[in-house]
Amino acid sequence: MRLYVILIFALMVTGCSEDLDDKVNDLEKLTSTGDYWIVKQGDYYVERQYKVGLIFGYGNNGLVCNDMIAVYRRAHPNDKVRCVAEK
């Protein structure tokens, strides 16, 4: 469980760069069916959805994604975070 918290923190820190959209576009090229994105609703621009993490390579990516956001929600209950399956 501590590993999930560390991973979430790392994702949040690296997600603060100004090239975030470029990084997400690069990651989208590598995704496949069964992968999950961690998506966070914008604080100031509520209509904006930010892809802040990509879950892949696990036996059940959806379960791991839900576990990770459950940990995140305990630390940040006011943030709106969800898992979105890659199409």
Backbone bond lengths (Angstrom), bond angles and torsions (degrees), N, CA, C in turn:
res aa  C-N    CA-C-N  psi(-1)  N-CA   C-N-CA  omega(-1)  CA-C   N-CA-C  phi
1 M - - - 1.445 - - 1.539 110.60 -
2 R 1.339 116.90 -37.48 1.465 118.91 178.31 1.517 110.99 -63.34
3 L 1.330 116.76 -31.92 1.458 120.68 178.51 1.524 110.24 -61.43
4 Y 1.333 117.11 -40.76 1.461 120.64 178.60 1.521 111.01 -60.84
5 V 1.312 116.85 -42.47 1.466 120.83 -179.52 1.520 109.93 -63.88
6 I 1.321 116.61 -41.84 1.459 120.51 178.77 1.521 110.45 -64.27
7 L 1.332 116.91 -42.57 1.461 120.31 179.16 1.522 111.63 -64.18
8 I 1.311 116.75 -41.91 1.466 120.05 179.08 1.524 109.71 -63.08
9 F 1.326 116.93 -44.25 1.451 120.22 179.23 1.530 110.48 -60.59
10 A 1.321 116.75 -43.69 1.465 120.53 179.22 1.519 111.00 -62.20
11 L 1.315 116.98 -39.89 1.466 120.36 178.20 1.519 111.43 -65.10
12 M 1.309 116.52 -40.61 1.461 120.08 -178.98 1.532 110.98 -67.74
13 V 1.317 117.53 -39.83 1.460 120.94 -179.57 1.520 110.79 -68.71
14 T 1.319 117.87 -45.77 1.460 119.79 -179.47 1.521 111.44 -72.63
15 G 1.308 117.81 -19.39 1.462 121.03 179.15 1.509 113.41 -78.46
16 C 1.330 118.90 0.81 1.459 121.95 -176.46 1.518 113.19 -91.52
17 S 1.310 118.93 4.74 1.457 120.05 -179.12 1.516 110.46 -80.70
18 E 1.325 115.52 159.30 1.459 119.51 -178.08 1.527 112.15 -75.42
19 D 1.311 118.84 -12.97 1.455 122.41 179.95 1.525 112.03 -96.36
20 L 1.314 118.00 25.09 1.460 121.42 -175.32 1.522 111.73 -58.68
21 D 1.315 117.60 -44.04 1.466 119.92 -179.83 1.521 111.19 -61.25
22 D 1.337 117.34 -38.37 1.461 120.29 178.10 1.523 110.98 -65.67
23 K 1.335 116.90 -40.38 1.461 120.39 179.36 1.522 111.05 -65.68
24 V 1.321 116.56 -40.77 1.468 120.36 178.68 1.521 109.86 -64.42
25 N 1.322 117.43 -42.67 1.464 120.06 178.75 1.521 111.38 -60.81
26 D 1.340 117.24 -39.72 1.463 120.28 177.22 1.525 111.14 -64.28
27 L 1.337 116.94 -42.05 1.464 120.46 179.59 1.520 111.57 -66.50
28 E 1.333 117.43 -36.00 1.464 120.51 -178.90 1.526 111.19 -61.61
29 K 1.313 117.38 -28.69 1.464 120.93 178.55 1.529 111.68 -68.41
30 L 1.334 116.91 -24.17 1.458 121.59 -176.44 1.522 114.08 -97.10
31 T 1.320 117.65 -8.53 1.465 120.24 -174.12 1.527 111.29 -76.36
32 S 1.328 114.53 160.57 1.460 120.49 176.92 1.527 108.29 -142.36
33 T 1.310 116.03 172.39 1.456 120.93 178.34 1.525 109.43 -59.82
34 G 1.318 116.47 136.03 1.457 121.20 -178.53 1.518 113.22 101.80
35 D 1.335 117.51 -14.18 1.453 121.56 175.29 1.521 109.04 -81.19
36 Y 1.325 116.61 155.13 1.468 121.82 -179.93 1.515 110.64 -129.13
37 W 1.319 115.65 139.94 1.455 122.73 172.99 1.522 109.20 -98.64
38 I 1.327 116.17 141.64 1.464 121.43 166.59 1.519 105.21 -91.54
39 V 1.323 116.00 119.58 1.458 121.57 -174.83 1.529 108.94 -116.90
40 K 1.335 115.61 130.55 1.463 121.61 -179.58 1.519 109.10 -115.99
41 Q 1.319 115.65 134.47 1.463 120.85 176.83 1.521 108.81 -74.78
42 G 1.320 116.89 140.22 1.457 121.17 -179.82 1.519 112.34 -62.90
43 D 1.330 115.82 146.24 1.461 120.68 178.77 1.523 111.87 -75.54
44 Y 1.314 116.27 -44.95 1.461 120.45 -176.86 1.513 112.13 -97.10
45 Y 1.322 115.95 -36.55 1.456 121.12 177.42 1.520 107.04 -107.08
46 V 1.315 116.14 90.00 1.464 121.90 -172.20 1.521 111.63 -60.87
47 E 1.320 117.40 -30.43 1.465 119.68 -178.84 1.530 111.98 -74.58
48 R 1.317 118.15 -13.19 1.468 122.45 -178.96 1.523 110.71 -84.42
49 Q 1.318 116.94 131.72 1.457 123.40 177.53 1.528 107.49 -113.79
50 Y 1.328 117.01 123.18 1.452 121.93 -178.29 1.527 110.51 -104.28
51 K 1.309 116.79 127.26 1.462 121.31 173.88 1.521 106.46 -83.57
52 V 1.330 115.82 110.41 1.464 120.02 -174.49 1.524 113.08 -108.17
53 G 1.312 118.33 -6.72 1.454 120.05 178.75 1.514 111.43 -162.80
54 L 1.311 115.64 151.49 1.462 122.02 177.73 1.521 108.63 -123.52
55 I 1.313 116.43 125.71 1.463 122.34 179.22 1.528 107.93 -105.74
56 F 1.335 116.52 121.43 1.462 121.00 179.75 1.522 109.46 -153.16
57 G 1.306 116.17 160.05 1.452 121.38 173.71 1.524 115.96 87.40
58 Y 1.317 118.60 0.04 1.461 121.64 177.12 1.527 109.29 -95.06
59 G 1.304 116.88 162.74 1.456 121.01 176.90 1.518 111.87 -63.28
60 N 1.332 116.13 -36.49 1.457 122.00 177.91 1.525 107.77 -135.11
61 N 1.327 116.25 88.07 1.465 121.45 -176.60 1.521 112.83 -61.27
62 G 1.323 117.43 -34.44 1.462 121.00 -179.83 1.518 111.74 -64.67
63 L 1.316 116.77 -41.72 1.462 121.34 178.75 1.528 111.01 -64.60
64 V 1.311 116.79 -44.39 1.471 120.99 178.88 1.524 110.18 -63.58
65 C 1.314 117.41 -42.14 1.466 121.33 178.82 1.524 110.69 -60.63
66 N 1.314 116.78 -46.57 1.467 120.32 179.38 1.526 111.70 -63.95
67 D 1.332 117.58 -36.89 1.466 120.63 175.93 1.528 110.73 -63.20
68 M 1.322 116.52 -42.15 1.467 120.44 -178.47 1.524 111.78 -66.28
69 I 1.320 117.29 -42.35 1.464 117.20 -179.15 1.525 111.78 -74.04
70 A 1.331 117.70 -25.15 1.467 120.03 174.85 1.523 110.25 -63.30
71 V 1.322 116.96 -42.08 1.466 121.38 177.07 1.526 109.85 -64.99
72 Y 1.313 116.57 -43.93 1.466 121.21 179.92 1.532 111.10 -61.43
73 R 1.319 116.19 -43.15 1.473 120.19 -178.08 1.522 112.50 -64.70
74 R 1.330 117.12 -30.61 1.466 118.90 176.66 1.523 110.83 -66.01
75 A 1.304 117.01 -36.58 1.460 121.37 179.99 1.525 112.24 -80.78
76 H 1.331 117.41 -31.00 1.471 122.77 -176.49 1.534 109.70 -132.90
77 P 1.324 117.69 73.63 1.469 120.13 -173.46 1.527 114.43 -65.90
78 N 1.313 118.76 -19.90 1.469 120.47 -178.40 1.528 113.17 -87.17
79 D 1.325 117.66 -14.01 1.461 120.84 179.03 1.520 110.53 -78.01
80 K 1.299 115.52 145.05 1.462 121.36 178.11 1.534 107.93 -103.70
81 V 1.346 114.92 106.43 1.452 122.40 -176.83 1.521 108.18 -127.04
82 R 1.341 116.50 142.29 1.460 119.68 179.40 1.523 109.84 -149.91
83 C 1.320 115.10 166.14 1.459 121.92 175.75 1.527 109.09 -99.93
84 V 1.322 115.45 136.89 1.460 121.04 178.92 1.528 108.20 -128.24
85 A 1.325 115.43 124.53 1.463 120.35 179.70 1.521 110.61 -72.84
86 E 1.318 115.37 138.79 1.461 121.22 175.78 1.518 108.28 -73.32
87 K 1.298 116.54 136.71 1.479 121.08 -177.54 1.491 111.59 -85.91
